[in-house]
């Protein structure tokens, strides 16, 4: 069963551009031979993942104890014009913009102008009665239960006129609420439209001006700003998505309506985002207690943890906690507050999911994190090993890699994504080997059996495909994909 890509606010243009991915790196000075070796290994990992994911261009920055210790550029900002990524290249950070909105709210909380526990109806007038009791926190952490102004299936605004912001805002207010406030998490753009209105109402200035004056100017971000494909943005890297089958690229036409820019729309580069994170953690944007509150996990009404803090997704696990900004499946930053570390990756491929690389890079600086979250690096080393020696005996090759490097096993998602990339390249036998490893490691995973069945089907091994579709259905009776394929392959 194929992994889903995160929703992005985009409409794809028709022009496809096929070009190889190349990497152009600028060297970073090393403080020691050990640091230099780590930087070389990080660069090799990033280049390998760019080739694997077909990411054209990427920026990387690492912050350690308030200082940038690594900053590198890779690949091409423009495939059309063969322009390399440089320090000045700007990338869209998409929904990671919400982290800036969270900081803006906390700045107004510090000034006594916003109460996080207050209902939004206390600040904004004219809202539907069912909306008014939603609290500021429930907007920030996506537990409002409100209907979404963006249709997640089409990527367009709701209502009969998808390009009319006023009509969409009227249309969404006429929709029923989806759940009582605080009952459940659901990612929702309406929340951040309301937060933009709240920030404007309580600050007395447009949202984008508030962010520019109170964050960009203070942190040292002179080239960062708001804009989409309709705006002229100097130095902006082109945006791409892989064509069907992964055989080329399509241009992405980004559309971030102005009234939704608290949720998406910032263009920046890794260096300026590093300045922003350093300013945030050094007390120049918020007091330390406010930063702690910003990143504190939130809860649902029943006490279960919500998936977001205040504008920041929380990366939940035991130890080495992280908060994040993630946007469009192509740009992300993680902050590890207890480890004095932050990692920023910006790319120009929607769906490249560079957030999946961040824990591995962080593990070069925090050994305990590598031991806990090093499965992606194990998958990277195994992929390189398979490229050189073949796909036979992957389980034994992985065991040797884990012993040598002290790494955990790859997650089932890591193996699933690798297998589907192989299927996309018309390499079903290799995909079978990878999915077989996934089933060996995670025998109770319905998704793994479904994926293995799909690879067997692509390789013409119908009987084996049927066996694993049936096993997947035993483990997950709700697997509609397995049901549909069994009707075709084994109608009796």
KOLLOGU-455665 format. One line per 2 residues: number of its first residue (from 1); their letters; for each residue x negated, y negated, z of C-alpha. Coordinates in steps of 0.25 Angstrom, whole numbers, padded with zeros to 4 digits. Each point is the difference from the previous one (the first is absolute). Example, Ala and Ser with C-alpha at 12.3 -4.5 7.8 and 13.67 -1.06 7.14 Angstrom:
2
1 = AS = -0049:0018:0031; -0006:-0014:-0002
This chain:
492
1 = XX = 0000:0000:0000; -0007:-0013:-0005
3 = XX = -0003:-0010:0011; 0008:-0013:-0001
5 = XX = -0007:-0013:-0003; 0003:-0012:0008
7 = XX = 0010:-0010:-0005; -0006:-0012:-0007
9 = XX = 0007:-0013:-0005; -0004:0001:-0014
11 = XX = 0006:0002:-0014; -0010:0007:-0010
13 = XX = -0003:-0006:-0013; 0000:0009:-0012
15 = XX = -0015:-0002:-0005; -0008:0011:0005
17 = XX = -0015:-0001:0001; -0009:0012:0000
19 = XX = -0014:-0002:0005; -0011:0008:0008
21 = XX = -0002:-0004:0014; -0014:-0006:0003
23 = XX = -0006:-0005:0013; -0009:-0012:0001
25 = XX = -0005:-0002:0015; -0007:-0011:0006
27 = XX = -0010:0004:0010; 0002:-0003:0015
29 = XX = -0012:-0003:0009; -0003:0011:0010
31 = XX = -0005:-0002:0014; -0006:0014:0001
33 = XX = -0003:0012:-0008; 0012:0007:0007
35 = XX = 0009:-0011:-0004; -0005:0000:-0014
37 = XX = 0003:0015:-0001; 0014:-0002:0005
39 = XX = 0003:-0011:-0010; -0005:0008:-0011
41 = XX = 0009:0012:0004; 0011:-0010:0002
43 = XX = -0002:-0005:-0014; -0001:0014:-0006
45 = XX = 0013:0004:0007; 0007:-0013:-0005
47 = XX = -0005:0003:-0015; 0004:0014:0001
49 = XX = 0014:-0003:0005; 0002:-0011:-0011
51 = XX = -0004:0010:-0011; 0010:0010:0006
53 = XX = 0011:-0010:0002; -0003:-0008:-0013
55 = XX = -0001:-0013:0008; -0006:-0011:-0010
57 = XX = -0005:-0010:0010; -0002:-0001:0015
59 = XX = -0005:-0008:0012; -0005:0005:0013
61 = XX = -0004:-0007:0013; -0003:0005:0014
63 = XX = 0000:-0008:0012; -0007:0005:0013
65 = XX = 0001:-0008:0013; 0004:-0013:-0007
67 = XX = -0010:0001:-0011; 0001:0004:-0015
69 = XX = -0010:0012:-0001; 0003:0005:-0013
71 = XX = 0006:-0007:-0013; 0000:0007:-0013
73 = XX = 0007:-0002:-0014; 0003:0012:-0009
75 = XX = 0005:0001:-0014; 0008:-0009:-0009
77 = XX = 0009:-0012:0003; 0006:0001:-0014
79 = XX = 0000:0011:-0009; 0004:-0008:-0012
81 = XX = -0012:-0010:0001; -0009:0010:0007
83 = XX = -0003:-0010:0011; -0006:0006:0013
85 = XX = 0005:-0002:0014; -0008:-0011:0007
87 = XX = 0001:-0007:0014; 0009:-0010:-0007
89 = XX = 0010:0010:-0005; 0014:-0001:0006
91 = XX = 0009:0011:0002; 0015:0001:0003
93 = XX = 0002:0006:0014; 0015:0002:-0002
95 = XX = 0007:0004:0013; -0012:-0002:0008
97 = XX = 0005:-0015:0000; 0009:0005:0011
99 = XX = -0012:0000:0010; -0002:-0015:-0003
101 = XX = 0015:-0002:0003; -0001:0007:0013
103 = XX = -0012:-0009:0004; 0008:-0012:-0004
105 = XX = 0012:0004:0009; -0010:0003:0012
107 = XX = -0006:-0014:-0002; 0014:-0006:0002
109 = XX = 0003:0009:0012; -0013:-0006:0006
111 = XX = 0006:-0014:-0002; 0013:0004:0007
113 = XX = 0008:-0001:-0013; 0004:0014:-0002
115 = XX = 0004:0011:0010; -0003:0014:-0006
117 = XX = 0012:0006:0008; 0010:-0011:-0005
119 = XX = 0010:0004:-0010; -0002:-0007:-0014
121 = XX = 0014:-0006:0001; -0006:-0009:0011
123 = XX = -0009:-0007:-0010; 0007:0002:-0014
125 = XX = 0014:-0004:-0003; 0010:0005:-0010
127 = XX = -0004:0015:0001; 0010:0011:-0001
129 = XX = 0005:0003:0014; -0006:0014:-0001
131 = XX = -0014:-0006:-0002; 0000:-0010:0011
133 = XX = -0004:0010:0012; -0012:0005:-0007
135 = XX = -0013:-0004:0008; -0012:-0006:-0006
137 = XX = -0008:0012:0004; 0010:0009:-0007
139 = XX = -0003:-0008:-0013; -0015:0001:0002
141 = XX = 0000:0015:0002; 0011:0004:-0010
143 = XX = 0010:0005:0010; 0011:-0011:-0003
145 = XX = 0009:0010:-0008; 0003:-0011:-0010
147 = XX = 0003:0003:-0015; -0012:-0002:-0009
149 = XX = 0000:-0012:-0009; -0009:0008:-0009
151 = XX = 0005:0013:-0007; -0012:0009:0003
153 = XX = 0004:0009:-0012; 0000:-0010:-0010
155 = XX = -0010:-0010:0006; 0010:-0011:-0003
157 = XX = 0008:-0009:0008; 0014:0004:0004
159 = XX = 0013:-0006:-0006; 0005:-0002:-0015
161 = XX = -0011:-0009:-0003; -0014:0006:0004
163 = XX = -0008:-0012:-0003; 0009:-0010:0007
165 = XX = -0005:-0002:0015; 0012:-0007:0005
167 = XX = 0009:0010:-0006; -0008:0011:0006
169 = XX = 0000:-0006:0014; 0015:-0002:-0001
171 = XX = 0002:0015:-0005; -0008:0006:0011
173 = XX = 0007:-0008:0011; 0013:0006:-0005
175 = XX = -0005:0015:0002; 0003:0008:0012
177 = XX = -0011:0002:0010; -0007:0013:0000
179 = XX = -0002:0003:0015; 0001:-0007:0013
181 = XX = -0012:-0009:0003; -0011:0008:0006
183 = XX = 0006:0014:-0003; -0010:0004:-0011
185 = XX = -0012:-0005:-0009; 0002:-0004:-0014
187 = XX = -0009:-0008:-0008; 0008:-0012:-0005
189 = XX = -0003:-0013:-0007; 0012:-0007:0005
191 = XX = -0007:0000:0014; -0012:-0009:-0006
193 = XX = 0010:-0009:-0007; 0006:-0003:0013
195 = XX = -0014:-0002:0007; -0004:-0010:-0011
197 = XX = 0013:-0008:0003; -0003:0001:0015
199 = XX = -0015:-0005:-0002; 0005:-0011:-0009
201 = XX = 0011:-0004:0010; -0009:0000:0012
203 = XX = -0012:-0006:-0006; 0006:-0010:-0008
205 = XX = -0007:0003:-0013; 0000:0010:-0012
207 = XX = -0005:0014:0004; -0011:0000:-0010
209 = XX = -0005:-0014:0005; 0000:0005:0014
211 = XX = -0008:0012:-0004; -0010:-0009:-0007
213 = XX = -0002:-0010:0011; 0001:0009:0012
215 = XX = -0008:0012:-0005; -0007:-0002:-0014
217 = XX = -0006:-0013:0004; -0004:0004:0014
219 = XX = -0006:0013:-0004; -0007:-0005:-0012
221 = XX = 0008:0006:-0012; -0001:-0011:-0010
223 = XX = 0003:0009:-0012; 0011:0008:0006
225 = XX = 0014:-0004:-0003; 0014:0004:-0005
227 = XX = 0004:0004:-0014; 0005:0011:-0010
229 = XX = -0001:0002:-0015; 0008:-0012:-0003
231 = XX = -0011:-0009:0007; -0014:-0003:-0005
233 = XX = -0009:0005:0011; -0015:-0003:-0003
235 = XX = -0009:0012:0001; 0012:0010:0002
237 = XX = -0004:0015:-0003; 0010:0006:-0010
239 = XX = 0010:0010:0006; 0002:0014:-0006
241 = XX = 0008:0013:0002; -0004:0013:-0006
243 = XX = 0008:0004:-0012; 0008:0013:0001
245 = XX = -0009:0012:0000; -0012:-0009:0005
247 = XX = -0005:-0002:-0014; -0001:-0015:0000
249 = XX = 0005:-0013:0006; 0011:-0009:0000
251 = XX = 0000:-0015:0004; 0008:-0003:0012
253 = XX = 0009:-0012:0000; 0001:-0004:0014
255 = XX = 0012:-0008:0004; 0001:-0005:0015
257 = XX = 0011:-0010:0000; -0003:-0012:0009
259 = XX = 0011:0002:0010; -0006:0014:0003
261 = XX = -0015:-0004:0001; 0000:0003:0015
263 = XX = 0000:0014:-0004; -0009:0000:-0012
265 = XX = -0008:-0010:-0009; -0014:-0003:0006
267 = XX = -0012:0001:-0009; -0013:0001:0007
269 = XX = -0014:0006:0000; -0007:0009:0009
271 = XX = -0009:-0011:0005; 0011:-0009:0004
273 = XX = 0009:0010:0006; -0013:0004:0009
275 = XX = 0000:-0015:0004; 0015:0001:0004
277 = XX = -0002:0013:0008; -0012:-0006:0007
279 = XX = 0007:-0013:0003; 0012:0008:0005
281 = XX = -0008:0008:0010; -0009:-0011:0004
283 = XX = 0012:-0009:0005; 0000:-0010:-0011
285 = XX = 0014:0004:-0005; 0006:0006:0013
287 = XX = -0003:0001:0014; -0006:0014:0004
289 = XX = 0013:0004:0008; 0008:-0004:-0013
291 = XX = -0008:0009:-0009; 0002:0011:0010
293 = XX = 0015:-0002:0000; -0001:-0001:-0015
295 = XX = -0006:0014:-0001; 0008:0006:0011
297 = XX = 0008:0012:-0005; 0015:-0002:0001
299 = XX = 0012:0009:0003; 0014:0004:-0005
301 = XX = 0012:-0001:0009; -0002:0014:0005
303 = XX = -0015:-0003:0004; -0006:0008:-0012
305 = XX = -0012:-0007:-0006; 0003:-0009:-0013
307 = XX = -0009:0001:-0011; -0004:-0015:0000
309 = XX = -0005:-0010:0010; 0003:-0015:-0003
311 = XX = -0002:-0001:-0015; -0011:0011:0000
313 = XX = 0002:0015:-0002; -0006:0008:0011
315 = XX = -0009:0012:-0003; 0004:0010:0011
317 = XX = -0009:0010:0006; -0008:0004:0012
319 = XX = -0011:-0010:0002; -0006:-0009:-0010
321 = XX = 0013:-0007:-0002; 0001:-0009:-0012
323 = XX = 0010:-0011:-0006; 0001:-0003:-0014
325 = XX = 0004:-0008:-0012; 0004:0008:-0012
327 = XX = 0005:-0005:-0013; 0005:0006:-0013
329 = XX = -0008:0013:0001; -0013:-0008:-0004
331 = XX = -0005:-0009:0011; -0001:0002:0015
333 = XX = -0008:-0003:0012; -0001:0007:0014
335 = XX = -0004:-0006:0013; -0005:0009:0011
337 = XX = 0002:-0009:0012; -0007:0010:0010
339 = XX = -0012:0003:-0009; -0003:-0015:-0004
341 = XX = 0002:0004:-0015; 0008:-0004:-0012
343 = XX = -0001:0005:-0014; 0006:-0007:-0013
345 = XX = 0002:0006:-0013; 0007:-0007:-0012
347 = XX = 0002:0006:-0013; 0008:-0003:-0013
349 = XX = 0007:0013:-0002; 0014:0001:0005
351 = XX = 0001:0015:0006; -0015:0001:0002
353 = XX = 0003:0001:0015; -0014:-0005:0005
355 = XX = 0006:0000:0014; -0003:0015:0000
357 = XX = -0015:-0003:-0001; -0001:-0010:0012
359 = XX = -0001:0010:0011; -0011:0008:-0007
361 = XX = -0008:-0013:-0002; 0003:-0004:0015
363 = XX = -0006:0014:0004; -0014:-0005:-0005
365 = XX = 0000:-0010:0012; 0008:0008:0010
367 = XX = -0004:0014:0001; 0012:0004:0009
369 = XX = 0009:-0005:-0011; -0007:0009:-0010
371 = XX = 0002:0012:0008; 0015:-0003:0002
373 = XX = 0003:-0005:-0014; -0011:0005:-0009
375 = XX = 0009:0009:-0008; 0000:-0009:-0012
377 = XX = -0015:-0001:0000; 0000:0016:0000
379 = XX = 0009:0000:-0012; -0009:-0010:-0007
381 = XX = -0012:0009:0003; 0007:0012:-0005
383 = XX = 0005:-0007:-0012; -0015:-0003:-0004
385 = XX = -0004:0014:0003; 0011:0006:-0008
387 = XX = -0004:-0009:-0012; -0014:0006:0001
389 = XX = 0002:0014:0003; 0015:0003:-0004
391 = XX = 0013:0002:0007; -0002:0015:0004
393 = XX = -0001:0002:0015; 0004:-0014:0005
395 = XX = 0003:0005:0014; -0014:0005:0002
397 = XX = -0006:-0013:-0006; 0009:-0008:0009
399 = XX = -0004:0008:0012; -0015:-0003:-0003
401 = XX = 0003:-0015:-0002; 0007:-0001:0013
403 = XX = -0011:0007:0008; -0011:-0008:-0007
405 = XX = 0007:-0014:0003; 0008:0003:0012
407 = XX = 0013:-0003:-0007; 0015:0004:0002
409 = XX = 0008:0006:-0011; 0006:-0008:-0011
411 = XX = 0014:-0004:0003; 0011:0007:-0009
413 = XX = 0003:-0014:-0006; -0015:-0001:-0004
415 = XX = 0000:0013:-0007; 0014:-0002:-0006
417 = XX = -0004:-0013:-0007; -0013:0006:-0005
419 = XX = 0008:0012:-0006; 0010:-0009:-0007
421 = XX = -0011:-0008:-0006; -0006:0013:-0006
423 = XX = 0014:0003:-0005; 0001:-0014:-0006
425 = XX = -0013:0003:-0008; 0006:0013:-0005
427 = XX = -0009:0009:0009; 0010:0010:0006
429 = XX = -0010:0011:0004; -0008:-0010:0008
431 = XX = 0013:-0006:0006; 0004:0014:0004
433 = XX = -0013:0002:0007; 0002:-0013:0008
435 = XX = 0014:0003:0003; -0004:0014:0005
437 = XX = -0010:-0006:0009; 0011:-0009:0006
439 = XX = 0009:0012:0002; -0011:0007:0007
441 = XX = -0002:-0011:0009; 0014:-0004:0002
443 = XX = 0008:0013:-0002; 0013:-0006:0006
445 = XX = 0000:-0012:-0009; 0012:0001:-0009
447 = XX = -0005:-0011:-0009; -0013:0007:-0002
449 = XX = 0007:0013:-0005; 0008:-0009:-0009
451 = XX = -0012:-0006:-0006; -0007:0013:-0002
453 = XX = 0012:0005:-0007; 0000:-0012:-0009
455 = XX = -0014:0003:-0004; 0002:0015:-0002
457 = XX = 0012:-0004:-0009; -0009:-0010:-0008
459 = XX = -0010:0011:-0002; 0011:0010:-0005
461 = XX = 0000:0009:0013; 0015:0000:0001
463 = XX = 0001:0012:0010; -0010:-0007:0010
465 = XX = 0007:-0013:-0002; 0013:0006:0004
467 = XX = -0006:0007:0012; -0005:-0014:0005
469 = XX = 0012:-0007:-0003; 0008:0010:0008
471 = XX = -0010:-0001:0012; 0001:-0015:-0001
473 = XX = 0016:0001:0001; -0001:0009:0012
475 = XX = -0009:-0010:0007; 0009:-0012:-0005
477 = XX = 0014:0004:-0004; 0002:-0015:-0004
479 = XX = -0010:0001:-0011; 0008:-0004:-0012
481 = XX = -0012:0001:-0009; -0002:0015:0003
483 = XX = 0015:0003:-0002; 0000:-0007:-0014
485 = XX = -0013:0007:-0004; 0005:0014:0005
487 = XX = 0013:-0002:-0008; -0009:-0001:-0013
489 = XX = -0010:0010:0003; 0008:0011:0007
491 = XX = 0015:-0003:-0002; 0004:0014:0005
